Amino acid sequence: MSDNESSGSYESENYVEDDNDEMFKKLTENEKDELLFDTDEDEDNDNWIRENFSNISITNSNNNNNSDYSNNKTVKKNNTYLSCPACFTLLCIDCQRHDRFKNQYRAMFVKNCTVVIEKRFTFKDQDENGKELIEYYHPVYCEICDTQVGVYDEDEVYHFFNIFPSCG
């Protein structure tokens, strides 16, 4: 029995050496690092941003020198991103904070949200003249964990109140 077999470690009991291991051992540190480098990763990430964040535009400059990445990209900045408070799933990247209720936001474009049309909440209020106003809302849930995060009104506006806001 060899020293490796008698050590009782997981690696020595279950590891079988093959030809690839010998080739890997002969590589220099730089060659090993290059095996992990993905030349398309930056472009793939840019495409993912374009697909998932419609309010962020990324434009490449004509300058081929990539030494200063910040000069090659233009990003529209948003103040607040809204996430589910239970699972932190991104719900909204383009929203407006409520004027009176600072912990509430409204938005027209959302992600990962489900509106339950079958349920309806009624909110009764009065206008300046004392006339009764009736507004109807439908609950909005996180698609991932089913936490209620807000309501959806008749004007197709989402009102978020149970969310985790973060700076964008």
C-alpha positions, -999 to 999 in steps of 0.1 A, spaced: 0 0 0 14 34 -10 15 66 12 -15 81 -7 -36 50 -1 -29 48 36 -37 85 42 -74 78 41 -83 112 25 -111 115 0 -88 125 -28 -65 95 -24 -94 70 -22 -114 84 -52 -89 101 -75 -77 84 -106 -49 101 -125 -52 104 -163 -33 118 -193 -49 153 -189 -34 156 -154 1 151 -168 -5 177 -195 -19 202 -169 11 198 -146 34 208 -175 16 241 -181 30 274 -168 10 296 -145 1 320 -174 -11 290 -195 -32 278 -166 -48 313 -163 -55 314 -200 -76 282 -197 -100 301 -174 -102 333 -196 -133 338 -218 -126 362 -246 -164 366 -252 -174 373 -216 -175 411 -219 -197 410 -250 -219 383 -234 -223 405 -203 -232 435 -224 -258 415 -243 -273 403 -211 -275 438 -197 -293 450 -229 -318 421 -227 -325 424 -190 -323 461 -183 -341 479 -211 -335 514 -196 -298 510 -197 -281 517 -230 -245 506 -237 -228 521 -267 -193 513 -278 -171 542 -289 -151 540 -321 -119 540 -301 -104 505 -302 -83 511 -272 -100 492 -243 -75 504 -217 -101 527 -202 -133 508 -200 -153 537 -186 -146 558 -217 -159 531 -240 -194 527 -223 -223 551 -217 -247 540 -191 -280 557 -182 -282 558 -145 -313 551 -124 -317 560 -88 -335 530 -74 -339 493 -81 -366 474 -63 -362 438 -51 -383 413 -34 -378 416 4 -379 378 9 -357 364 -20 -341 396 -33 -352 389 -69 -350 420 -90 -385 434 -96 -381 468 -112 -353 491 -125 -374 521 -136 -396 535 -109 -407 567 -92 -408 573 -55 -441 582 -40 -444 619 -30 -461 614 4 -452 578 13 -414 576 11 -414 537 14 -436 533 -17 -428 534 -54 -447 532 -86 -437 518 -120 -451 507 -153 -425 482 -163 -416 453 -140 -399 419 -140 -406 388 -121 -440 399 -109 -474 382 -111 -507 402 -110 -536 382 -96 -566 396 -116 -590 373 -98 -585 392 -65 -595 428 -62 -590 453 -34 -613 484 -31 -600 517 -17 -625 544 -9 -615 580 -5 -629 615 -11 -617 642 -35 -613 679 -25 -651 685 -30 -661 656 -7 -672 634 -36 -666 597 -29 -638 581 -50 -635 543 -54 -603 528 -67 -596 491 -75 -563 473 -71 -551 438 -78 -524 422 -57 -489 418 -71 -466 389 -61 -430 380 -66 -429 352 -92 -401 335 -75 -413 332 -38 -450 344 -39 -444 373 -15 -469 401 -20 -449 432 -30 -475 456 -41 -507 463 -61 -517 470 -97 -543 497 -105 -568 502 -133 -544 526 -151 -519 497 -154 -495 512 -129 -477 490 -103 -476 504 -67 -448 488 -47 -449 490 -9 -434 457 4 -400 459 -14 -363 462 -8 -350 494 -25 -314 498 -35 -294 525 -52 -287 519 -88 
